[in-house]
């Protein structure tokens, strides 16, 4: 399955730095924009692997409403 995310990025001391807007905590950097895109994909995959390892099998999920 493929999903599309928004990559927010900027330059800092000559490096491209970015984060996935929809996935808090997924940050990376690269010397070029294509390098940043590759690195951010790798960072996202690592986060997914970590979630798969740490979530107990009996976790339940429920959607709730939050006023914004």
N, CA, C and O atoms as CSV, one atom per row, in Angstrom:
chain,resi,resn,atom,element,x,y,z
A,1,UNK,N,N,0.835,-1.173,0.000
A,1,UNK,CA,C,0.000,0.000,0.000
A,1,UNK,C,C,0.887,1.246,0.000
A,1,UNK,O,O,1.899,1.297,0.700
A,2,UNK,N,N,0.509,2.225,-0.771
A,2,UNK,CA,C,1.257,3.478,-0.825
A,2,UNK,C,C,0.395,4.587,-0.261
A,2,UNK,O,O,-0.807,4.632,-0.519
A,3,UNK,N,N,0.998,5.486,0.509
A,3,UNK,CA,C,0.314,6.659,1.047
A,3,UNK,C,C,1.087,7.888,0.638
A,3,UNK,O,O,2.284,7.817,0.360
A,4,UNK,N,N,0.419,8.990,0.603
A,4,UNK,CA,C,1.051,10.268,0.284
A,4,UNK,C,C,1.064,11.130,1.543
A,4,UNK,O,O,0.047,11.274,2.222
A,5,UNK,N,N,2.222,11.698,1.844
A,5,UNK,CA,C,2.381,12.585,2.990
A,5,UNK,C,C,2.907,13.932,2.508
A,5,UNK,O,O,3.422,14.053,1.397
A,6,UNK,N,N,2.769,14.925,3.352
A,6,UNK,CA,C,3.291,16.257,3.060
A,6,UNK,C,C,4.668,16.399,3.688
A,6,UNK,O,O,4.817,16.256,4.901
A,7,UNK,N,N,5.674,16.680,2.870
A,7,UNK,CA,C,7.028,16.916,3.365
A,7,UNK,C,C,7.217,18.417,3.516
A,7,UNK,O,O,7.272,19.139,2.520
A,8,UNK,N,N,7.316,18.888,4.742
A,8,UNK,CA,C,7.670,20.285,5.012
A,8,UNK,C,C,9.190,20.328,5.100
A,8,UNK,O,O,9.783,19.566,5.863
A,9,UNK,N,N,9.827,21.205,4.334
A,9,UNK,CA,C,11.290,21.240,4.358
A,9,UNK,C,C,11.810,22.664,4.252
A,9,UNK,O,O,11.110,23.576,3.811
A,10,UNK,N,N,13.053,22.825,4.669
A,10,UNK,CA,C,13.734,24.109,4.656
A,10,UNK,C,C,15.227,23.848,4.566
A,10,UNK,O,O,15.680,22.713,4.716
A,11,UNK,N,N,15.985,24.904,4.319
A,11,UNK,CA,C,17.441,24.766,4.284
A,11,UNK,C,C,18.043,25.347,5.550
A,11,UNK,O,O,17.630,26.401,6.033
A,12,UNK,N,N,19.032,24.629,6.075
A,12,UNK,CA,C,19.720,25.042,7.293
A,12,UNK,C,C,21.203,24.746,7.112
A,12,UNK,O,O,21.601,23.584,7.032
A,13,UNK,N,N,22.007,25.775,7.047
A,13,UNK,CA,C,23.457,25.639,6.845
A,13,UNK,C,C,23.793,24.783,5.626
A,13,UNK,O,O,24.714,23.967,5.667
A,14,UNK,N,N,23.042,24.974,4.547
A,14,UNK,CA,C,23.317,24.273,3.305
A,14,UNK,C,C,22.699,22.883,3.203
A,14,UNK,O,O,22.822,22.235,2.164
A,15,UNK,N,N,22.043,22.414,4.249
A,15,UNK,CA,C,21.381,21.105,4.249
A,15,UNK,C,C,19.883,21.299,4.087
A,15,UNK,O,O,19.321,22.295,4.542
A,16,UNK,N,N,19.243,20.339,3.437
A,16,UNK,CA,C,17.790,20.300,3.391
A,16,UNK,C,C,17.327,19.514,4.613
A,16,UNK,O,O,17.765,18.386,4.837
A,17,UNK,N,N,16.445,20.113,5.395
A,17,UNK,CA,C,15.922,19.499,6.605
A,17,UNK,C,C,14.412,19.422,6.451
A,17,UNK,O,O,13.795,20.360,5.948
A,18,UNK,N,N,13.809,18.317,6.877
A,18,UNK,CA,C,12.370,18.206,6.698
A,18,UNK,C,C,11.699,17.293,7.693
A,18,UNK,O,O,12.339,16.552,8.440
A,19,UNK,N,N,10.373,17.376,7.673
A,19,UNK,CA,C,9.540,16.542,8.528
A,19,UNK,C,C,8.265,16.184,7.781
A,19,UNK,O,O,7.825,16.912,6.891
A,20,UNK,N,N,7.684,15.063,8.153
A,20,UNK,CA,C,6.391,14.684,7.589
A,20,UNK,C,C,5.302,15.333,8.429
A,20,UNK,O,O,5.187,15.066,9.625
A,21,UNK,N,N,4.515,16.175,7.806
A,21,UNK,CA,C,3.491,16.926,8.530
A,21,UNK,C,C,2.500,15.988,9.229
A,21,UNK,O,O,2.105,16.251,10.365
A,22,UNK,N,N,2.100,14.919,8.576
A,22,UNK,CA,C,1.076,14.033,9.116
A,22,UNK,C,C,1.603,13.001,10.114
A,22,UNK,O,O,0.814,12.303,10.752
A,23,UNK,N,N,2.919,12.898,10.256
A,23,UNK,CA,C,3.497,11.894,11.153
A,23,UNK,C,C,4.486,12.594,12.089
A,23,UNK,O,O,5.669,12.711,11.767
A,24,UNK,N,N,4.004,13.057,13.245
A,24,UNK,CA,C,4.902,13.763,14.168
A,24,UNK,C,C,6.108,12.908,14.548
A,24,UNK,O,O,5.987,11.707,14.789
A,25,UNK,N,N,7.246,13.538,14.594
A,25,UNK,CA,C,8.457,12.841,15.011
A,25,UNK,C,C,9.280,12.264,13.873
A,25,UNK,O,O,10.365,11.734,14.112
A,26,UNK,N,N,8.792,12.352,12.637
A,26,UNK,CA,C,9.574,11.847,11.501
A,26,UNK,C,C,10.293,13.031,10.862
A,26,UNK,O,O,9.702,13.804,10.107
A,27,UNK,N,N,11.575,13.155,11.179
A,27,UNK,CA,C,12.440,14.221,10.681
A,27,UNK,C,C,13.644,13.590,9.999
A,27,UNK,O,O,14.015,12.457,10.306
A,28,UNK,N,N,14.254,14.325,9.071
A,28,UNK,CA,C,15.518,13.889,8.501
A,28,UNK,C,C,16.175,15.075,7.808
A,28,UNK,O,O,15.672,16.198,7.845
A,29,UNK,N,N,17.313,14.795,7.176
A,29,UNK,CA,C,18.031,15.828,6.438
A,29,UNK,C,C,18.783,15.190,5.286
A,29,UNK,O,O,18.954,13.972,5.240
A,30,UNK,N,N,19.232,16.022,4.356
A,30,UNK,CA,C,20.022,15.542,3.228
A,30,UNK,C,C,20.744,16.695,2.571
A,30,UNK,O,O,20.338,17.849,2.705
A,31,UNK,N,N,21.814,16.384,1.861
A,31,UNK,CA,C,22.574,17.438,1.185
A,31,UNK,C,C,21.818,18.012,-0.005
A,31,UNK,O,O,22.055,19.150,-0.411
A,32,UNK,N,N,20.895,17.210,-0.569
A,32,UNK,CA,C,20.063,17.652,-1.685
A,32,UNK,C,C,18.618,17.308,-1.352
A,32,UNK,O,O,18.350,16.522,-0.443
A,33,UNK,N,N,17.687,17.904,-2.096
A,33,UNK,CA,C,16.283,17.590,-1.871
A,33,UNK,C,C,15.982,16.115,-2.157
A,33,UNK,O,O,15.266,15.489,-1.376
A,34,UNK,N,N,16.502,15.537,-3.247
A,34,UNK,CA,C,16.274,14.097,-3.448
A,34,UNK,C,C,16.851,13.237,-2.317
A,34,UNK,O,O,16.258,12.224,-1.947
A,35,UNK,N,N,17.997,13.634,-1.768
A,35,UNK,CA,C,18.581,12.891,-0.644
A,35,UNK,C,C,17.686,13.002,0.584
A,35,UNK,O,O,17.493,12.021,1.303
A,36,UNK,N,N,17.139,14.188,0.828
A,36,UNK,CA,C,16.210,14.354,1.950
A,36,UNK,C,C,14.992,13.455,1.760
A,36,UNK,O,O,14.549,12.805,2.707
A,37,UNK,N,N,14.446,13.414,0.540
A,37,UNK,CA,C,13.268,12.580,0.287
A,37,UNK,C,C,13.563,11.110,0.574
A,37,UNK,O,O,12.741,10.415,1.171
A,38,UNK,N,N,14.720,10.643,0.153
A,38,UNK,CA,C,15.099,9.254,0.421
A,38,UNK,C,C,15.274,9.017,1.921
A,38,UNK,O,O,14.818,8.005,2.454
A,39,UNK,N,N,15.936,9.952,2.594
A,39,UNK,CA,C,16.185,9.804,4.027
A,39,UNK,C,C,14.898,9.871,4.840
A,39,UNK,O,O,14.762,9.169,5.842
A,40,UNK,N,N,13.951,10.708,4.419
A,40,UNK,CA,C,12.698,10.823,5.168
A,40,UNK,C,C,11.873,9.547,5.001
A,40,UNK,O,O,11.174,9.131,5.925
A,41,UNK,N,N,11.957,8.928,3.819
A,41,UNK,CA,C,11.278,7.631,3.623
A,41,UNK,C,C,11.882,6.575,4.556
A,41,UNK,O,O,11.160,5.796,5.179
A,42,UNK,N,N,13.210,6.563,4.642
A,42,UNK,CA,C,13.879,5.617,5.544
A,42,UNK,C,C,13.462,5.860,6.991
A,42,UNK,O,O,13.206,4.910,7.732
A,43,UNK,N,N,13.392,7.136,7.399
A,43,UNK,CA,C,13.000,7.475,8.770
A,43,UNK,C,C,11.574,7.012,9.049
A,43,UNK,O,O,11.288,6.499,10.131
A,44,UNK,N,N,10.681,7.190,8.083
A,44,UNK,CA,C,9.294,6.743,8.242
A,44,UNK,C,C,9.230,5.227,8.403
A,44,UNK,O,O,8.504,4.722,9.259
A,45,UNK,N,N,9.980,4.510,7.589
A,45,UNK,CA,C,9.994,3.048,7.691
A,45,UNK,C,C,10.520,2.590,9.051
A,45,UNK,O,O,10.015,1.618,9.613
A,46,UNK,N,N,11.527,3.278,9.582
A,46,UNK,CA,C,12.048,2.926,10.905
A,46,UNK,C,C,11.006,3.154,11.993
A,46,UNK,O,O,10.896,2.362,12.929
A,47,UNK,N,N,10.243,4.233,11.871
A,47,UNK,CA,C,9.177,4.493,12.845
A,47,UNK,C,C,8.136,3.386,12.776
A,47,UNK,O,O,7.673,2.910,13.813
A,48,UNK,N,N,7.761,2.968,11.570
A,48,UNK,CA,C,6.786,1.886,11.427
A,48,UNK,C,C,7.306,0.591,12.037
A,48,UNK,O,O,6.555,-0.120,12.703
A,49,UNK,N,N,8.566,0.277,11.822
A,49,UNK,CA,C,9.150,-0.933,12.406
A,49,UNK,C,C,9.107,-0.870,13.924
A,49,UNK,O,O,8.809,-1.868,14.580
A,50,UNK,N,N,9.401,0.291,14.484
A,50,UNK,CA,C,9.405,0.457,15.931
A,50,UNK,C,C,8.000,0.287,16.493
A,50,UNK,O,O,7.829,-0.338,17.539
A,51,UNK,N,N,6.999,0.831,15.821
A,51,UNK,CA,C,5.610,0.692,16.265
A,51,UNK,C,C,5.201,-0.772,16.234
A,51,UNK,O,O,4.552,-1.249,17.165
A,52,UNK,N,N,5.567,-1.491,15.182
A,52,UNK,CA,C,5.220,-2.909,15.073
A,52,UNK,C,C,5.834,-3.725,16.212
A,52,UNK,O,O,5.217,-4.678,16.689
A,53,UNK,N,N,7.029,-3.366,16.648
A,53,UNK,CA,C,7.713,-4.129,17.702
A,53,UNK,C,C,7.185,-3.803,19.086
A,53,UNK,O,O,7.176,-4.669,19.961
A,54,UNK,N,N,6.742,-2.562,19.303
A,54,UNK,CA,C,6.424,-2.134,20.658
A,54,UNK,C,C,4.952,-2.231,21.018
A,54,UNK,O,O,4.619,-2.187,22.202
A,55,UNK,N,N,4.066,-2.361,20.056
A,55,UNK,CA,C,2.644,-2.409,20.370
A,55,UNK,C,C,2.240,-3.819,20.781
A,55,UNK,O,O,2.419,-4.764,20.013
A,56,UNK,N,N,1.698,-3.966,21.982
A,56,UNK,CA,C,1.251,-5.290,22.425
A,56,UNK,C,C,0.110,-5.801,21.540
A,56,UNK,O,O,-0.615,-5.018,20.925
A,57,UNK,N,N,-0.032,-7.104,21.488
A,57,UNK,CA,C,-1.039,-7.725,20.622
A,57,UNK,C,C,-2.457,-7.407,21.058
A,57,UNK,O,O,-3.367,-7.457,20.229
A,58,UNK,N,N,-2.686,-7.080,22.328
A,58,UNK,CA,C,-4.046,-6.878,22.822
A,58,UNK,C,C,-4.492,-5.413,22.831
A,58,UNK,O,O,-5.492,-5.092,23.473
A,59,UNK,N,N,-3.796,-4.532,22.151
A,59,UNK,CA,C,-4.171,-3.123,22.099
A,59,UNK,C,C,-5.464,-2.976,21.311
A,59,UNK,O,O,-5.620,-3.556,20.236
A,60,UNK,N,N,-6.385,-2.199,21.855
A,60,UNK,CA,C,-7.640,-1.919,21.177
A,60,UNK,C,C,-7.630,-0.469,20.718
A,60,UNK,O,O,-6.907,0.358,21.273
A,61,UNK,N,N,-8.426,-0.163,19.715
A,61,UNK,CA,C,-8.469,1.180,19.162
A,61,UNK,C,C,-9.912,1.670,19.148
A,61,UNK,O,O,-10.842,0.894,18.927
A,62,UNK,N,N,-10.084,2.959,19.385
A,62,UNK,CA,C,-11.417,3.545,19.376
A,62,UNK,C,C,-11.295,4.977,18.882
A,62,UNK,O,O,-10.431,5.724,19.342
A,63,UNK,N,N,-12.146,5.360,17.956
A,63,UNK,CA,C,-12.154,6.737,17.486
A,63,UNK,C,C,-12.941,7.581,18.477
A,63,UNK,O,O,-14.008,7.175,18.938
A,64,UNK,N,N,-12.416,8.751,18.801
A,64,UNK,CA,C,-13.097,9.670,19.707
A,64,UNK,C,C,-13.140,11.045,19.061
A,64,UNK,O,O,-12.341,11.347,18.174
A,65,UNK,N,N,-14.071,11.876,19.504
A,65,UNK,CA,C,-14.169,13.243,19.006
A,65,UNK,C,C,-13.421,14.167,19.953
A,65,UNK,O,O,-13.455,13.994,21.172
A,66,UNK,N,N,-12.745,15.154,19.371
A,66,UNK,CA,C,-12.038,16.163,20.136
A,66,UNK,C,C,-12.402,17.517,19.531
A,66,UNK,O,O,-12.310,17.705,18.318
A,67,UNK,N,N,-12.807,18.443,20.366
A,67,UNK,CA,C,-13.154,19.765,19.863
A,67,UNK,C,C,-11.881,20.551,19.582
A,67,UNK,O,O,-10.972,20.613,20.410
A,68,UNK,N,N,-11.835,21.149,18.397
A,68,UNK,CA,C,-10.647,21.931,18.020
A,68,UNK,C,C,-11.005,23.368,17.757
A,68,UNK,O,O,-10.132,24.171,17.428
